[in-house]
Amino acid sequence: MLQKTNYKYPIYLVGFVLFLFFLLFSLYRIEQINSLRTKPQKKLPAITVHTSMVNRGRISKWISGEGNVQAVKRRHLLFQTSGTVVNIAKGPDGQPLREGCRVKGPDKKAPQGTFLAKLDNRELQKEIEYIQSMKIQAQNELSVAKAMLAQSKKNLKLASSKYKRSKQLFHKKIKSKALFEEDEAFYLSVQSEVKEVSARVDTAIERLKGVKIKLEQARIRLENTTIYAPFDGLIARLNISEGNFFDLSSMDFSSHAALLESAPITIIDPTELEVTLNIPIFDGIDVNPKQKALITWETMNWQEDSKTDRLIQGHVHSVSPMLNINARSFRVIIRAKQKKSMLLPHGMFVTCWIEVNKKDDALLIPTNSLLFKDDNPYVYVVEKGTAQQYQIKLGLTDEHHVEVVKGLKEGDQVVTKGRYRLFEDTPVNVGKVEAINGN
């Protein structure tokens, strides 16, 4: 009979060997970790950065809009009738009037202003002479009618007195009925005559009024054949010449540009300009009258232009309370006095910057020191040779500076150049410290 084999002891042996292996491996790893902890770490090299000192200064919030320059005082001068241009004035230099010539408005010597141009008005003058003769005739007719009325009223007074006396005598049986009725008939006829003459006077008055109205209308038409300068300014457009026929029906009032090209003369005063802007609603709610405005015709360089003569300073003249529904914008008008050394031409395209808010003692950092994480702003501040990350809260912002409402203090050194290479506690060397100057 065969003896049964026992496999129990070899299984225990394999398990013991595996246990011993894992124990030795664990001791090795523990030793390796301890050696890494006790081994001195290699020091990271310092990163050279530029910084800026947190300082206090003035900061403004600006918004911008674009539009065309227009003279505040501008007028399209029209003849109110058609006709041939027979006379155009001479300019200050004695030469024929032309675009760019300066003209003077009303004064003591010329109450109507400087004469500019005239249409042939001989027919109107003849018409006025004829109407004046009609006026004299109407005045004479009125005078005759008034004299007749005065005489008729005297006759009526006498007839009335005689009638009353005759009536008294008739009632006393002193005067016959036939004589009384004769006096009564005469009194009634005089009364009727007074009414007729009064109506004639009224007719003469109305006729004289009508003639005077015609005469005034003719004189107005005569005045409308001549153009005078309404104010001191420059000839901006001259669309007529002597000998040409001006047709009033050819005037085009469909747009400002069309009227500019069809009006006989356009005059402007370039000393004061205005620019109409359409400001989006999210910016327009901050705009108010009298706010400071800067006008420029080139790309704005805040570091240089704000301190040169390449800007015209003005103000917000008006802000429409009505929103443009289609554009979702406010209409804002900027006005400014022009500099004699630099007159912007009417129609020039410009950019206007409006100062909608400002602080004179704000804590400022340069915009090139900002970093964002999940739309939250932060900066790196140099402390004891390392970069420390600070969360901050922002206020007003302009082209080069930003106000810090919370998170920094005056004198802190924020990193500008090299900030994208930094992490918390990164060693840094400060290569250059930049100054902050509020505007």
Secondary structure, DSSP 4 states (H G I P E B T S, - for coil): -PPPP--HHHHHHHHHHHHHHHHHHHHHHHHHHHHHHHSPPPPPPPEEEEEEE-EEEEEEEEEEEEEEEEEEEEEEE--SS-EEEEEE-B-TTSSBP-TT-EE----SS-TT--EEEEE--HHHHHHHHHHHHHHHHHHHHHHHHHHHHHHHHHHHHHHHHHHHHHHHHHHTT-S-HHHHHHHHHHHHHHHHHHHHHHHHHHHHHHHHHHHHHHHHHHHHHHHTTEEE-SSSEEEEEE---TTPEE-GGG---SSHHHHHHHSSEEEEEEEEEEEEEEEEHHHHTT--TT-EEEEESS---TTTGGGSTT-EEEEEEEEEEEEETTTTEEEEEEEEEPBTTBPPPTT-EEEEEEEEEEEEEEEEEEGGG-EEETTEEEEEEEETTEEEEEE-EEEEE-SSEEEEEES--TT-EEE-TTGGG--TTEEEEEEEEE-----
